[in-house]
């Protein structure tokens, strides 16, 4: 199942990030960390896949996510620092839920 979009530039930067953090097991799970003013937030962990997961291998990195998470968000995009306007690596959903953005905080985002 194809659910990851990542450029060659982002793959190189992501693998450098893993090396800098002494991560040598490339089983990278994408998790929903919660929701904030700007919509869903995701994090990554290193762990093995289960039967409930989809796995996509890109450049020797196994990206893992629960099938329900992929269905809800349509997959994921990793942007390099350059692709993310100098703001560092970014993990984003393909489908951004409605209601995200600072209007959802009733003015709490500044």
Backbone as ProteinMPNN parsed JSONL, in Angstrom:
{"seq_chain_A": "XXXXXXXXXXXXXXXXXXXXXXXXXXXXXXXXXXXXXXXXXXXXXXXXXXXXXXXXXXXXXXXXXXXXXXXXXXXXXXXXXXXXXXXXXXXXXXXXXXXXXXXXXXXXXX", "coords_chain_A": {"N_chain_A": [[0.843, -1.186, 0.0], [0.688, 2.105, -0.978], [1.448, 4.93, 0.774], [3.108, 6.961, 1.504], [4.686, 10.018, 0.698], [7.618, 11.357, -0.372], [10.389, 13.284, -1.18], [13.565, 12.843, -2.931], [15.472, 14.54, -1.818], [14.335, 15.012, 0.712], [14.38, 12.4, 1.721], [17.156, 11.97, 1.978], [17.778, 13.941, 3.905], [16.144, 13.061, 6.004], [17.211, 10.513, 6.562], [19.725, 11.33, 7.437], [18.96, 12.679, 9.747], [18.045, 10.461, 11.238], [20.485, 9.075, 11.525], [21.987, 10.966, 13.003], [20.671, 10.782, 15.393], [21.379, 8.344, 16.281], [19.882, 6.172, 15.318], [19.538, 3.133, 14.014], [17.908, 1.158, 13.202], [15.633, 0.931, 10.83], [12.75, 0.969, 11.056], [10.178, 2.827, 11.017], [7.607, 4.179, 12.718], [4.625, 5.969, 12.205], [2.745, 8.05, 14.183], [-0.301, 9.358, 15.524], [-0.185, 12.191, 17.378], [-1.891, 13.925, 18.546], [-4.223, 16.732, 18.523], [-3.987, 20.144, 17.586], [-4.002, 23.751, 17.402], [-3.292, 24.093, 14.735], [-4.201, 21.82, 13.543], [-3.877, 18.219, 13.079], [-1.203, 16.616, 14.873], [1.784, 14.803, 14.46], [3.997, 12.144, 15.417], [7.046, 10.224, 15.408], [8.132, 6.878, 15.963], [10.374, 4.178, 16.721], [9.72, 1.026, 15.857], [8.522, -2.369, 15.432], [6.37, -3.57, 12.776], [2.837, -4.498, 12.998], [0.053, -6.757, 12.467], [-2.007, -5.011, 12.014], [-1.046, -2.923, 10.623], [0.151, -0.939, 7.832], [2.913, -1.092, 5.637], [5.423, 0.698, 4.033], [8.233, 0.726, 2.063], [10.866, 2.864, 1.481], [13.818, 3.812, 0.088], [15.297, 2.043, 1.784], [14.107, 2.578, 4.226], [11.595, 1.619, 6.369], [8.468, 2.675, 6.475], [5.84, 2.831, 8.721], [2.437, 2.545, 9.533], [-0.725, 2.581, 11.178], [-3.458, 1.082, 9.536], [-5.975, 2.312, 9.744], [-5.283, 4.927, 10.395], [-4.054, 5.766, 8.063], [-6.235, 5.627, 6.318], [-7.866, 7.612, 7.445], [-6.325, 9.973, 7.124], [-5.364, 9.891, 4.542], [-2.769, 9.219, 3.901], [0.73, 10.248, 4.07], [3.072, 12.998, 3.973], [6.434, 13.782, 3.781], [8.386, 16.547, 4.16], [11.377, 18.172, 3.139], [13.747, 20.397, 4.755], [14.197, 22.556, 2.994], [11.975, 22.3, 1.259], [10.048, 22.872, 3.091], [10.107, 25.567, 3.521], [12.411, 26.374, 4.958], [11.883, 25.607, 7.551], [12.628, 23.22, 8.769], [12.498, 19.56, 8.83], [9.349, 18.135, 7.992], [6.353, 16.437, 8.798], [3.402, 15.683, 7.361], [-0.172, 15.265, 6.979], [-1.88, 13.883, 4.099], [-4.579, 14.455, 3.734], [-5.96, 17.153, 5.187], [-7.729, 17.677, 8.081], [-10.939, 19.318, 8.36], [-11.497, 22.431, 10.057], [-9.067, 22.947, 11.204], [-6.397, 25.213, 12.012], [-5.92, 28.554, 13.296], [-8.397, 29.656, 13.841], [-9.823, 27.673, 15.028], [-9.024, 27.764, 17.628], [-10.239, 29.818, 18.812], [-9.009, 32.302, 18.785], [-6.743, 31.872, 20.318], [-4.221, 31.401, 19.287], [-1.209, 32.973, 18.658]], "CA_chain_A": [[0.0, 0.0, 0.0], [1.453, 3.353, -1.062], [0.859, 5.977, 1.608], [4.118, 7.967, 1.806], [5.252, 10.852, -0.354], [8.852, 11.947, 0.131], [11.346, 13.549, -2.259], [14.923, 12.347, -2.693], [16.101, 15.485, -0.899], [13.794, 14.762, 2.043], [14.898, 11.094, 2.157], [18.538, 12.182, 2.41], [17.756, 14.695, 5.16], [15.523, 12.213, 7.014], [18.187, 9.49, 6.949], [20.744, 12.035, 8.23], [18.322, 12.883, 11.054], [18.08, 9.177, 11.931], [21.888, 8.8, 11.883], [22.372, 11.904, 14.071], [20.018, 10.33, 16.617], [21.842, 6.974, 16.494], [18.833, 5.218, 14.978], [20.037, 2.292, 12.935], [16.825, 0.255, 12.818], [14.802, 1.83, 10.034], [11.315, 0.693, 11.135], [9.71, 4.118, 11.513], [6.153, 4.224, 12.86], [3.986, 7.281, 12.258], [1.692, 8.05, 15.193], [-1.044, 10.587, 15.769], [0.187, 12.677, 18.706], [-2.987, 14.743, 19.064], [-4.681, 17.837, 17.682], [-3.723, 21.471, 18.102], [-4.571, 24.856, 16.629], [-3.027, 23.945, 13.307], [-4.668, 20.518, 13.076], [-3.266, 17.06, 13.708], [0.242, 16.567, 15.071], [2.273, 13.44, 14.353], [5.361, 11.871, 15.844], [7.551, 8.949, 14.899], [8.816, 5.997, 16.894], [11.025, 3.044, 16.07], [9.143, -0.234, 16.324], [8.178, -3.331, 14.389], [4.962, -3.542, 12.354], [1.899, -5.525, 13.429], [-0.917, -7.112, 11.428], [-2.923, -3.882, 11.833], [-0.281, -1.853, 9.986], [0.64, -0.945, 6.457], [4.348, -0.793, 5.595], [5.951, 1.109, 2.736], [9.688, 0.875, 2.133], [11.439, 3.852, 0.582], [15.257, 4.007, 0.343], [15.661, 1.209, 2.931], [13.381, 2.976, 5.428], [10.256, 1.049, 6.437], [7.492, 3.557, 7.101], [4.784, 1.992, 9.272], [1.305, 3.286, 10.1], [-1.97, 1.83, 11.297], [-4.283, 1.241, 8.338], [-7.039, 3.286, 10.033], [-4.674, 6.262, 10.349], [-3.867, 6.069, 6.639], [-7.564, 5.896, 5.756], [-8.351, 8.898, 7.965], [-5.54, 11.113, 6.658], [-5.012, 9.719, 3.137], [-1.332, 9.032, 3.765], [1.581, 11.257, 4.693], [4.09, 13.664, 3.174], [7.575, 14.318, 4.525], [9.036, 17.639, 3.437], [12.719, 18.561, 3.581], [13.828, 21.766, 5.271], [14.019, 23.482, 1.875], [10.579, 22.204, 0.811], [9.233, 23.404, 4.177], [10.445, 26.986, 3.638], [13.445, 26.585, 5.96], [11.351, 25.334, 8.89], [13.008, 21.883, 9.206], [11.713, 18.443, 8.318], [7.947, 18.206, 8.372], [5.499, 15.292, 8.503], [2.044, 16.219, 7.218], [-1.143, 14.355, 6.363], [-2.351, 14.244, 2.765], [-5.889, 15.08, 3.951], [-5.975, 17.991, 6.388], [-9.114, 17.75, 8.562], [-11.552, 20.642, 8.439], [-11.524, 22.999, 11.4], [-7.721, 23.272, 11.669], [-6.041, 26.623, 11.91], [-6.083, 29.309, 14.54], [-9.797, 29.946, 14.139], [-10.296, 26.616, 15.895], [-8.617, 28.047, 19.015], [-10.975, 31.007, 19.266], [-8.09, 33.421, 18.981], [-5.675, 31.547, 21.257], [-2.924, 31.29, 18.616], [-0.617, 34.273, 18.305]], "C_chain_A": [[0.882, 1.241, 0.0], [0.749, 4.419, -0.233], [1.845, 7.085, 1.952], [4.524, 8.717, 0.545], [6.465, 11.544, 0.255], [9.819, 12.105, -1.036], [12.704, 12.938, -1.922], [15.66, 13.235, -1.699], [15.634, 15.235, 0.536], [14.265, 13.414, 2.586], [16.314, 11.258, 2.7], [18.572, 12.896, 3.755], [17.185, 13.837, 6.294], [16.497, 11.134, 7.491], [19.34, 10.11, 7.742], [20.235, 12.291, 9.64], [18.362, 11.586, 11.87], [19.494, 8.853, 12.399], [22.35, 9.686, 13.035], [21.802, 11.483, 15.415], [20.318, 8.861, 16.923], [20.746, 5.929, 16.285], [19.322, 4.411, 13.787], [19.029, 1.22, 12.516], [15.772, 1.114, 12.117], [13.356, 1.371, 9.93], [10.675, 1.893, 11.82], [8.183, 4.161, 11.505], [5.684, 5.668, 12.948], [2.791, 7.174, 13.193], [0.971, 9.386, 15.204], [-0.754, 11.006, 17.197], [-0.919, 13.508, 19.342], [-3.354, 15.832, 18.078], [-4.378, 19.152, 18.38], [-4.377, 22.51, 17.216], [-4.406, 24.666, 15.129], [-3.42, 22.571, 12.776], [-3.942, 19.382, 13.751], [-1.749, 17.196, 13.816], [0.649, 15.097, 15.074], [3.658, 13.338, 14.953], [5.784, 10.539, 15.245], [8.214, 8.197, 16.038], [9.474, 4.894, 16.084], [10.43, 1.784, 16.676], [8.747, -1.108, 15.149], [6.702, -3.236, 14.026], [4.156, -4.694, 12.96], [0.968, -5.836, 12.264], [-1.883, -5.977, 11.115], [-2.291, -2.739, 11.044], [-0.124, -2.05, 8.485], [2.114, -0.546, 6.533], [4.712, -0.402, 4.17], [7.438, 1.369, 2.899], [10.156, 1.832, 1.051], [12.885, 4.052, 1.008], [15.698, 3.304, 1.623], [15.026, 1.643, 4.25], [11.981, 2.379, 5.336], [9.354, 2.015, 7.193], [6.291, 2.705, 7.478], [3.684, 2.903, 9.818], [0.109, 2.355, 10.193], [-2.82, 2.126, 10.066], [-5.386, 2.27, 8.548], [-6.523, 4.719, 9.963], [-4.473, 6.699, 8.901], [-5.206, 6.389, 5.989], [-8.073, 7.269, 6.186], [-7.638, 10.09, 7.33], [-5.037, 10.973, 5.223], [-3.546, 9.478, 2.868], [-0.585, 10.232, 4.321], [2.622, 11.776, 3.715], [5.197, 14.114, 4.117], [8.25, 15.345, 3.631], [10.417, 17.888, 4.018], [12.662, 19.983, 4.135], [13.581, 22.778, 4.159], [12.565, 23.489, 1.386], [9.614, 22.807, 1.832], [9.633, 24.844, 4.516], [11.421, 27.273, 4.785], [13.04, 26.232, 7.38], [11.688, 23.927, 9.396], [12.155, 20.813, 8.556], [10.282, 18.541, 8.828], [7.216, 16.948, 7.927], [4.068, 15.802, 8.511], [1.104, 15.158, 6.658], [-1.491, 14.817, 4.957], [-3.689, 14.972, 2.881], [-5.843, 15.835, 5.27], [-7.425, 18.1, 6.854], [-9.63, 19.181, 8.58], [-11.519, 21.122, 9.881], [-10.142, 23.286, 11.955], [-7.458, 24.747, 11.498], [-6.394, 27.347, 13.178], [-7.533, 29.657, 14.839], [-10.388, 28.88, 15.05], [-9.944, 26.834, 17.355], [-9.376, 29.231, 19.599], [-10.024, 32.135, 19.637], [-6.929, 33.126, 19.899], [-4.296, 31.435, 20.613], [-2.42, 32.673, 18.249], [0.78, 34.078, 17.843]], "O_chain_A": [[1.728, 1.407, 0.879], [-0.4, 4.77, -0.501], [1.475, 8.052, 2.619], [4.682, 8.131, -0.526], [6.354, 12.231, 1.27], [10.041, 11.161, -1.795], [12.961, 12.562, -0.779], [16.389, 12.741, -0.838], [16.441, 15.245, 1.465], [14.523, 13.291, 3.784], [16.632, 10.739, 3.77], [19.316, 12.496, 4.65], [17.686, 13.882, 7.417], [16.595, 10.872, 8.69], [19.878, 9.461, 8.64], [20.975, 12.143, 10.612], [18.678, 11.612, 13.06], [19.69, 8.41, 13.531], [23.031, 9.213, 13.945], [22.377, 11.789, 16.459], [19.621, 8.219, 17.707], [20.694, 4.924, 16.994], [19.498, 4.942, 12.69], [19.278, 0.463, 11.578], [15.103, 1.928, 12.754], [12.784, 1.378, 8.839], [10.634, 1.971, 13.048], [7.549, 4.178, 10.45], [6.263, 6.483, 13.665], [1.929, 6.313, 13.017], [1.57, 10.425, 14.924], [-1.043, 10.26, 18.133], [-0.887, 13.766, 20.545], [-2.867, 15.859, 16.948], [-4.493, 19.265, 19.6], [-5.213, 22.181, 16.375], [-5.283, 25.036, 14.348], [-3.016, 22.196, 11.675], [-3.441, 19.537, 14.865], [-1.101, 17.807, 12.966], [-0.057, 14.251, 15.623], [4.404, 14.317, 14.995], [4.978, 9.824, 14.65], [8.782, 8.792, 16.953], [9.168, 4.703, 14.907], [10.613, 1.507, 17.861], [8.651, -0.641, 14.014], [5.875, -2.866, 14.86], [4.707, -5.715, 13.374], [1.086, -5.238, 11.195], [-2.515, -5.979, 10.058], [-2.926, -1.708, 10.823], [-0.249, -3.153, 7.954], [2.508, 0.244, 7.39], [4.35, -1.091, 3.216], [7.853, 2.137, 3.766], [9.882, 1.641, -0.133], [13.153, 4.417, 2.152], [16.391, 3.894, 2.452], [15.387, 1.112, 5.3], [11.266, 2.598, 4.358], [9.466, 2.155, 8.411], [5.779, 1.946, 6.656], [3.963, 3.902, 10.479], [-0.046, 1.447, 9.376], [-2.897, 3.267, 9.61], [-5.704, 3.027, 7.631], [-7.238, 5.62, 9.524], [-4.694, 7.86, 8.557], [-5.3, 7.324, 5.194], [-8.645, 8.003, 5.38], [-8.269, 11.103, 7.03], [-4.343, 11.864, 4.734], [-3.115, 9.528, 1.716], [-1.169, 11.112, 4.953], [3.004, 11.095, 2.763], [4.929, 14.753, 5.135], [8.634, 15.052, 2.499], [10.613, 17.825, 5.232], [11.655, 20.678, 3.997], [12.843, 23.745, 4.349], [11.995, 24.55, 1.131], [8.501, 23.203, 1.485], [9.51, 25.277, 5.661], [11.287, 28.273, 5.491], [13.777, 26.525, 8.322], [11.084, 23.478, 10.37], [11.211, 21.111, 7.825], [10.039, 18.975, 9.954], [7.429, 16.453, 6.821], [3.577, 16.291, 9.528], [1.538, 14.255, 5.942], [-1.409, 16.007, 4.653], [-3.912, 15.982, 2.213], [-5.705, 15.237, 6.337], [-8.273, 18.57, 6.096], [-8.873, 20.13, 8.786], [-11.514, 20.317, 10.813], [-10.028, 23.814, 13.061], [-8.258, 25.45, 10.88], [-7.091, 26.81, 14.04], [-7.868, 29.929, 15.992], [-11.35, 29.148, 15.771], [-10.497, 26.17, 18.232], [-9.17, 29.597, 20.757], [-10.198, 32.822, 20.643], [-6.181, 34.043, 20.241], [-3.294, 31.378, 21.326], [-3.124, 33.45, 17.605], [1.457, 35.047, 17.499]]}, "name": "protein", "num_of_chains": 1, "seq": "XXXXXXXXXXXXXXXXXXXXXXXXXXXXXXXXXXXXXXXXXXXXXXXXXXXXXXXXXXXXXXXXXXXXXXXXXXXXXXXXXXXXXXXXXXXXXXXXXXXXXXXXXXXXXX"}
